[in-house]
Every structure is written in C-alpha cells, then in structure tokens.
Amino acid sequence: MTNAITGLIGLALVLTFLGILLAWIKAIPLIIIVVFVMSLAVIDFVRSLRTNGRLR
C-alpha cells in the first residue's frame, strides 16, 4: 500500500512540475517528449503494482 501511495504522489509531483514547465516553454517537440515519458512512467508504475500483487 505504501508503494502505491508514494508512487502516486511522485507521479503527481512530476506531472505538476512538467506541466508548469510546458506552460512556460510552448515547444511542440518538448510536449511530445513529456507526454511520451509520462505515459511510460504511468505504464511502469501500473506494471510494478501488478507484479507485486497490489493491483489486479
């Protein structure tokens, strides 16, 4: 349970930081990279919860 909570907090903080960064720097390549990396982070988080038996 602790991994899920800390993972969600971490993902939310990174997403907030990158969202603010994207609001200041409006470059299409940066937006594409950030969206791709954040989707990979979410996929990795979900997979790690599934392998630990926390999510079905």
GIMOZI-V952199 format. One record per residue. RES is the residue in one letter. PHI is phi in whole degrees, 0 to 359 (NA if undefined). PSI is psi in whole degrees, -180 to 180 (NA if undefined). D_FIRST is the distance of its C-alpha to the first C-alpha in Angstrom with 1 decimal. Layout:
BEGIN
res=RES phi=PHI psi=PSI d_first=D_FIRST
res=RES phi=PHI psi=PSI d_first=D_FIRST
END
This chain:
BEGIN
res=M phi=NA psi=-37 d_first=0.0
res=T phi=295 psi=-39 d_first=3.8
res=N phi=297 psi=-38 d_first=5.4
res=A phi=292 psi=-43 d_first=5.2
res=I phi=292 psi=-48 d_first=6.4
res=T phi=293 psi=-34 d_first=8.7
res=G phi=295 psi=-43 d_first=9.8
res=L phi=295 psi=-41 d_first=10.8
res=I phi=297 psi=-44 d_first=12.5
res=G phi=297 psi=-45 d_first=14.3
res=L phi=297 psi=-40 d_first=15.5
res=A phi=294 psi=-40 d_first=16.7
res=L phi=292 psi=-41 d_first=18.6
res=V phi=295 psi=-42 d_first=20.1
res=L phi=295 psi=-39 d_first=21.2
res=T phi=296 psi=-47 d_first=22.7
res=F phi=299 psi=-47 d_first=24.5
res=L phi=291 psi=-31 d_first=25.9
res=G phi=295 psi=-42 d_first=26.8
res=I phi=294 psi=-42 d_first=28.9
res=L phi=299 psi=-42 d_first=30.4
res=L phi=290 psi=-28 d_first=31.4
res=A phi=291 psi=-33 d_first=33.0
res=W phi=279 psi=-42 d_first=35.2
res=I phi=251 psi=104 d_first=36.0
res=K phi=261 psi=71 d_first=36.9
res=A phi=247 psi=130 d_first=37.5
res=I phi=301 psi=-45 d_first=36.9
res=P phi=298 psi=-38 d_first=36.1
res=L phi=294 psi=-40 d_first=33.4
res=I phi=297 psi=-43 d_first=31.9
res=I phi=297 psi=-44 d_first=31.9
res=I phi=296 psi=-44 d_first=30.2
res=V phi=295 psi=-43 d_first=27.5
res=V phi=296 psi=-42 d_first=26.7
res=F phi=295 psi=-47 d_first=26.7
res=V phi=294 psi=-40 d_first=24.5
res=M phi=291 psi=-35 d_first=21.9
res=S phi=294 psi=-39 d_first=21.9
res=L phi=296 psi=-38 d_first=21.5
res=A phi=295 psi=-41 d_first=18.5
res=V phi=293 psi=-42 d_first=16.8
res=I phi=298 psi=-43 d_first=17.9
res=D phi=296 psi=-40 d_first=16.5
res=F phi=297 psi=-45 d_first=13.0
res=V phi=294 psi=-42 d_first=13.1
res=R phi=296 psi=-39 d_first=14.7
res=S phi=292 psi=-35 d_first=12.3
res=L phi=291 psi=-37 d_first=9.4
res=R phi=292 psi=-39 d_first=12.2
res=T phi=288 psi=-26 d_first=13.4
res=N phi=273 psi=-1 d_first=10.3
res=G phi=81 psi=15 d_first=10.4
res=R phi=273 psi=-22 d_first=7.3
res=L phi=226 psi=140 d_first=10.1
res=R phi=245 psi=NA d_first=13.7
END
